[in-house]
């Protein structure tokens, strides 16, 4: 069963415009923030270990198997 896009828990960084707390080609965990999404942003846990808002255009949403999501969460 495929999840809705709103249920997406991970994104791939494809752009960072010289932002020190994001690495291109790295997977980041998404924190649900409906208001931010309506304004074109996504809340992710970045390299600082904290969650911040970034433009949604910096990321591609990922649909990962549950086992992959669990493995990513376990390593952080």
Secondary structure as a PSIPRED ss2 file (coil, helix, strand):
# PSIPRED VFORMAT (PSIPRED V4.0)

   1 X C   1.000  0.000  0.000
   2 X C   1.000  0.000  0.000
   3 X C   1.000  0.000  0.000
   4 X C   1.000  0.000  0.000
   5 X H   0.000  1.000  0.000
   6 X H   0.000  1.000  0.000
   7 X H   0.000  1.000  0.000
   8 X C   1.000  0.000  0.000
   9 X C   1.000  0.000  0.000
  10 X E   0.000  0.000  1.000
  11 X E   0.000  0.000  1.000
  12 X E   0.000  0.000  1.000
  13 X E   0.000  0.000  1.000
  14 X C   1.000  0.000  0.000
  15 X C   1.000  0.000  0.000
  16 X C   1.000  0.000  0.000
  17 X C   1.000  0.000  0.000
  18 X C   1.000  0.000  0.000
  19 X C   1.000  0.000  0.000
  20 X C   1.000  0.000  0.000
  21 X C   1.000  0.000  0.000
  22 X C   1.000  0.000  0.000
  23 X C   1.000  0.000  0.000
  24 X C   1.000  0.000  0.000
  25 X C   1.000  0.000  0.000
  26 X C   1.000  0.000  0.000
  27 X E   0.000  0.000  1.000
  28 X E   0.000  0.000  1.000
  29 X E   0.000  0.000  1.000
  30 X E   0.000  0.000  1.000
  31 X E   0.000  0.000  1.000
  32 X C   1.000  0.000  0.000
  33 X C   1.000  0.000  0.000
  34 X H   0.000  1.000  0.000
  35 X H   0.000  1.000  0.000
  36 X H   0.000  1.000  0.000
  37 X H   0.000  1.000  0.000
  38 X H   0.000  1.000  0.000
  39 X C   1.000  0.000  0.000
  40 X C   1.000  0.000  0.000
  41 X E   0.000  0.000  1.000
  42 X E   0.000  0.000  1.000
  43 X E   0.000  0.000  1.000
  44 X E   0.000  0.000  1.000
  45 X E   0.000  0.000  1.000
  46 X C   1.000  0.000  0.000
  47 X C   1.000  0.000  0.000
  48 X C   1.000  0.000  0.000
  49 X C   1.000  0.000  0.000
  50 X C   1.000  0.000  0.000
  51 X E   0.000  0.000  1.000
  52 X E   0.000  0.000  1.000
  53 X E   0.000  0.000  1.000
  54 X E   0.000  0.000  1.000
  55 X E   0.000  0.000  1.000
  56 X H   0.000  1.000  0.000
  57 X H   0.000  1.000  0.000
  58 X H   0.000  1.000  0.000
  59 X E   0.000  0.000  1.000
  60 X E   0.000  0.000  1.000
  61 X E   0.000  0.000  1.000
  62 X E   0.000  0.000  1.000
  63 X C   1.000  0.000  0.000
  64 X C   1.000  0.000  0.000
  65 X C   1.000  0.000  0.000
  66 X H   0.000  1.000  0.000
  67 X H   0.000  1.000  0.000
  68 X H   0.000  1.000  0.000
  69 X H   0.000  1.000  0.000
  70 X H   0.000  1.000  0.000
  71 X H   0.000  1.000  0.000
  72 X H   0.000  1.000  0.000
  73 X H   0.000  1.000  0.000
  74 X H   0.000  1.000  0.000
  75 X C   1.000  0.000  0.000
  76 X C   1.000  0.000  0.000
